[in-house]
Amino acid sequence: MSGNEPGTGQGAGTGYAPGVPESGPPAVAPTRRRGAQGTRLLLLEAAAALFAERGYERATVRDIAERAGVNQALLFRYFGSKKALFGEVVALGGRQQLNSTPPGELFEAALRGMLGHQGADPGDRALETFLRSIGDSDEVTTAVREMGDDYARVLATLSTADDRGLRADLALSWMLGIGLMRVVVGKQPLADADPDAVCALVTGALGTLLEDLPRSAPPAS
């Protein structure tokens, strides 16, 4: 059929006639675009959560698709591979937090992301993904190392010392060590400590490294 026969042309059976403004153009293409974007976002959100919970290796394509509520074939359609999806999750989460958080608030925001897990923002768990995935493969290690470099670069702006790059690396290392002991190892009493108390103690002690880092107030007793 050519598409010009009765019942097959544009708007057939819908009351639509070309050139009639009140009817508007067909909605098929925009609906498809919205559907694709929505599916892609669901996959990104599911992958961000699972990578943060399990790390790269143990977060399977099947589990990501199931959490997103879609067929796993769509993951490969939109991202090409699990590794490419991981790279996008790391870039999205890290960049989102880096771009939306003032330098003076970045340390505490990232630390709280590892301590609390309450936020829906993928950036809230960017460094937890870092912790659980480091060493899984060379390509994954490179992606998370680059994210760490970006965080350290911002933290270095909180010091005027000549060795501020080293100071930023030490601050980031402490943050990641706290996350490792609390999130991955589950070391007590840190694992169940009040996030407000942890933040107050850590930001207070970090004043000798990053002199412009704001101090978090201790929780009310």
C-alpha positions in Angstrom: 0.0 0.0 0.0 1.2 3.5 -0.8 -0.3 5.3 2.2 -2.6 7.3 -0.1 -5.5 4.9 0.0 -8.6 5.6 2.1 -8.0 4.8 5.7 -4.2 5.0 5.4 -3.4 8.6 4.9 -2.3 11.2 7.4 -4.9 11.6 10.1 -7.2 8.9 8.8 -9.8 7.9 11.3 -8.8 10.7 13.7 -10.7 13.7 12.2 -7.4 15.3 11.4 -7.0 17.2 8.2 -3.7 18.7 7.0 -3.7 22.5 7.3 -6.3 22.7 10.0 -4.5 24.5 12.8 -6.7 23.6 15.7 -5.9 19.9 15.3 -2.1 20.3 15.3 0.6 17.9 14.0 0.5 14.2 14.8 1.9 13.4 18.2 3.6 10.1 17.3 7.2 11.4 16.9 7.3 13.6 20.1 5.7 10.7 22.1 8.5 8.4 20.9 11.2 10.9 21.9 9.7 11.4 25.3 9.4 7.6 25.7 13.1 7.1 24.8 14.3 9.9 27.1 12.2 8.5 29.9 13.5 5.0 29.5 17.1 6.3 29.3 16.6 8.2 32.6 15.1 5.2 34.3 18.1 3.1 33.3 20.5 5.8 34.5 18.7 6.1 37.9 18.6 2.3 38.4 22.3 1.9 37.4 23.3 4.8 39.7 21.6 3.1 42.7 22.9 -0.4 41.9 26.5 0.7 41.2 26.5 2.6 44.5 25.1 -0.4 46.4 27.1 -3.2 44.7 29.9 -1.7 42.6 30.5 -2.2 38.9 31.1 -6.0 38.8 28.2 -7.1 40.9 25.6 -4.8 39.4 24.4 -6.9 36.5 22.7 -5.7 33.4 19.7 -7.9 34.2 19.4 -6.3 37.7 19.7 -2.8 36.3 17.0 -3.5 33.7 14.7 -5.1 36.3 15.0 -2.2 38.7 14.3 0.2 35.8 11.3 -1.9 34.8 12.5 -2.3 31.2 13.8 -5.0 28.9 17.6 -5.3 29.2 17.9 -5.1 25.4 17.1 -1.4 25.8 20.2 -0.9 28.0 22.3 -1.9 25.0 20.2 0.1 22.6 20.6 3.4 24.6 24.1 2.9 26.0 25.9 0.3 24.0 27.4 -1.6 26.9 27.4 -1.8 30.7 30.8 -0.2 30.8 29.5 2.8 28.8 26.5 3.1 31.1 28.9 3.1 34.1 30.9 5.9 32.6 27.8 8.0 32.0 26.6 7.3 35.6 29.9 8.4 37.0 30.1 11.5 34.8 26.5 12.4 35.5 26.6 11.9 39.3 30.0 13.5 39.8 29.5 16.4 37.4 26.0 17.1 38.8 27.3 17.4 42.3 30.4 19.4 41.2 28.4 21.8 39.1 25.6 22.4 41.6 27.6 22.6 44.8 29.7 25.7 45.9 33.3 24.7 46.6 33.0 25.4 50.3 30.0 23.0 50.6 31.4 20.2 48.3 33.3 18.3 51.0 30.3 18.0 53.4 27.8 17.3 50.6 29.9 14.5 49.3 30.6 13.1 52.8 26.9 13.3 53.7 26.1 11.4 50.4 28.2 8.5 51.7 26.9 8.8 55.3 23.2 9.1 54.7 21.8 7.9 51.4 18.7 10.0 51.8 19.1 12.1 48.6 17.5 11.1 45.3 20.1 13.1 43.4 22.6 10.7 41.7 25.4 13.0 42.8 24.6 12.2 46.4 26.2 8.8 46.0 28.8 9.5 43.4 31.7 8.8 45.7 30.1 5.7 47.1 30.1 4.4 43.5 33.8 5.3 43.4 34.4 3.3 46.6 32.6 0.2 45.5 33.9 0.1 41.9 37.6 1.0 42.2 39.8 -1.7 41.0 37.1 -3.6 39.1 38.8 -3.1 35.8 41.3 -0.7 34.2 38.7 1.3 32.3 36.4 1.5 35.4 39.4 2.5 37.6 40.3 5.3 35.1 36.7 6.7 35.2 36.6 6.8 38.9 40.1 8.2 39.2 39.2 11.0 36.9 36.1 11.8 39.1 38.4 11.9 42.2 40.8 14.2 40.4 37.9 16.6 39.7 36.8 16.6 43.4 40.3 17.2 44.5 40.7 20.1 42.1 37.7 21.9 43.6 38.8 21.2 47.2 42.2 22.6 46.4 40.6 26.0 45.9 39.8 26.1 49.7 43.5 26.6 50.5 46.0 29.2 49.6 49.0 27.1 50.6 51.7 26.2 48.1 50.9 22.5 48.6 47.1 22.9 48.3 47.0 20.1 45.7 48.4 17.7 48.3 46.2 19.0 51.0 43.1 18.5 48.8 44.2 14.9 48.0 44.6 14.2 51.8 41.2 15.6 52.5 39.6 13.5 49.7 41.5 10.4 51.0 40.1 10.9 54.5 36.6 11.3 53.1 36.9 8.1 51.1 38.4 6.3 54.0 35.5 7.3 56.2 33.1 6.0 53.4 35.1 2.8 53.1 34.9 2.0 56.8 31.3 3.0 57.2 29.7 1.9 53.9 31.8 -1.1 52.7 33.4 -2.5 55.9 30.5 -1.5 58.3 33.0 -0.7 61.1 31.3 0.2 64.4 30.7 2.7 65.9 31.3 4.7 62.7 28.7 2.6 60.7 25.8 3.8 62.9 27.2 7.2 63.9 25.0 10.3 63.4 26.0 11.9 60.1 25.8 15.4 61.8 28.3 14.3 64.4 30.7 12.8 61.9 30.5 15.9 59.7 31.1 18.3 62.6 34.2 16.3 63.8 35.7 15.9 60.3 35.2 19.4 59.1 36.5 20.8 62.4 39.6 18.7 62.1 40.2 19.6 58.5 40.7 23.2 59.2 44.5 22.6 59.4 44.5 21.3 55.8 41.8 23.5 54.0 41.7 26.7 55.9 38.6 28.0 54.0 36.5 24.9 54.6 33.3 25.9 56.5 32.9 24.0 59.8 29.8 22.0 60.3 27.9 22.7 63.5 27.8 19.8 66.0 24.3 18.2 66.5 22.2 19.6 69.4 22.6 17.5 72.5 
